[in-house]
Amino acid sequence: MAPQMPAPAIELPVALGTPAAILPWQPAAPVQTNDPDPTEEDLSIVRWSVDEAKTLAQLSWTWSISQRRLARLNPGLAPHDVLAPGTTVRVHEADDEDVTQSIGAPNRGRLVHGIPMPEGDSWSMKPGRQRVYGTVETVRTLRDALLAYGRAFDDAPRVQIRDLSALRGGKIAPHRSHQSGRDVDIGFVLNTPPEQTRRVGENTFDREKNWFLVRALIDSGQVQSIYTSGKAKRWLLAAAAKELTADELPRYFDLISYERGHSQHMHVRFRCADEHGACQGRSKQRPKRAARPSA
Ligand SMILES: [Zn+2]
């Protein structure tokens, strides 16, 4: 039997004298959710806000969450209600039976019951959210480091959170890894206003803030490795050397390595959680080509 569609809880604004014909195009009023909610703290519930007037049907595509699931998570909303920008919509609710699992290797793996990265004041994500899913451990560790960053700096620019994994993991171009819910690309924090250059360079790379983030992530004990450019590693080291002794540096910098293509962002890989029995920490090596005969 098809599930009955609940009546929309949101009323469209109706004023006397408003022509009825335009009503369907009026965005519904934002849902106010100001009550502090402990379920968001422990990630058992995640809400996202609508970026521009859209229906649940359109959001389903933007967020890669099925319409059926969105409707089930938000019984007050009907699929064709137009939701106003700022409306918050539930995109995840934990279920005891849906245990998150990272399966396989970062470059040949998948994600089971991954959860969406929540929104927050100190970071940003693109409106298209098809690739911001991770294991609970990944999402929690990343979220907590970003919250600490937001508390540490009054003037903190939002950190750009780029790709994690797709809802069910697997290959997402152009990445080789990012397949099993344990990888995230984080744009470097720049010390220039957002309207100015977004290029990372010696004078724009914010050493203190990027180092804070790296330290907060590694201090969680959940980071397996961080990939970045050689220059960024040197700039991070310069900031770290102001806080740490020479003996303390390797604990952080042994985890940070150079990898091509990381001049504008860092790639953070989290460890396999103990409970994820089918998780493989390292990427699978591609078969080596036969050595070229020397000329
Ligand atoms: Zn990456």
Residues whose N, C-alpha, C, O or C-beta is under 5 A from the ligand:
A	BS01	ZN	V184 D185 H267
